[in-house]
Amino acid sequence: MVTTRAQFARRNPESAATEPARATPSTNLPLVTENKKRSHPSPLIPSTSSKKQKRSTTNTSTPPPLLPLPPSHPQAITIPPKAPHHYGLIQERLLSLYLTPTSPDQQITPLNLTYTLILQAILWNQTTGRTALPVLRTLLTLYPNAEALAQAPLELLTQILRPIGLFNIRAKRLLDFARVWAERPPCVGTRWRKRDYPQRGDGRARVKSVSKVVGAIDVQKHGDGDVGEGEGWEIAHLPGVGPYALDSWRIFGRDVLLGCGCGRAKPEQEQDRAGEAEATATATEEEEQEWERVVPADKDLRAWLIWRWRQVGWQYDVLSGKRTRIIADEEKKKEEEEEEEKDLAKE
């Protein structure tokens, strides 16, 4: 039962007389005991929130907005859409920038195609293509080559890379990649070995080629053993270039850099290869393109190779890299009829 101040004064006249007067708006207000807790805390007293609430407020903080582009900057680069004859990889669309540019201002050189493919491989690591594509477009617009990327401020790169995560690591990696490129750009005459690539245990020293394009090089002694053709790569010394970047560049960009083609076989070459009799026949080094020698570990590149080899009449094994001839339905029927005739003749 709640006791009012007037009732308390009637029952205890001595204590009420000695008690100092208080400035209260009404004497009929109920007394609040000291042990009773307030149902609504005072706004002047800071509330003791839990750790989960503190973490949620820090995580929901909005990142700073991206810095605007300079007013004197050129027009943003336009990455071509997927073509009907494409499988659907972003590398095919980047290759179209070299083969069929949208405008003369956006035509890229073979060396810039290599830069673009490596940049795409670094951005696509541990993220989705839908998220990384706008970031790639922004970087190619602001920094169309590695020399411009090497002069980029670290803070601006961090803000640009924030939507795809790991932005601090990616920003430092891109700067290291661009600075090493500026000092030692990929050169047709110099190859670098990559540790444990393409097979485990491969790659120990640098390889220098004596030919201008893809001809055989002299076997030289470099530390662990002999150096042969195909064991070194022109971009293997760049930071951030791993197995995925090497496989992607070899499929879509190495022949362009070496001046041997555009990563796709000509129709007459496809017909010649489709007409080969032996199932495991392989072309020579001069006739074989680079994409035919790659055995990637990435699932998207594997799917592209399966699709690409099927176009020329071959079934591709993604684990071993071997291919077998796909026999047409008519040829299968003829073989089955011949086998039946042989069985009837025996009977």
Buried (B, 14 or more C-beta within 10 A) or exposed (E): EEEBBEEBBEEEEEEEEEEEEEEEEEEEEEEEEEEEEEEEEEEEEEEEEEEEEEEEEEEEEEEEEEEEEEEEEEEEBBBBEEEEEBBEBBBBBBBBBBBEBEEEEBEBEBBBBBBBBBBBBBBBBEBEEEEBBEBBBBBBBBBBBBBEBBEBEEEEBBBBBBBBEEBEEBBBBBBBBBBBBBEEBBEBEBBBBBEEBBEEEEBBBBBBBEEEEBEEBEEEEBEEEEBEBBBBBBBBBBBBBEBBBBBBBBBBBBBBBBEBBBBBBEEEBBEBBBEBEEEEEBBEEEEBBBBBBBBBEBEBBBBBBBBBBEEBBBBBBBEEBEBEBBEEEEEEEEEEEEEEEEEEEEE
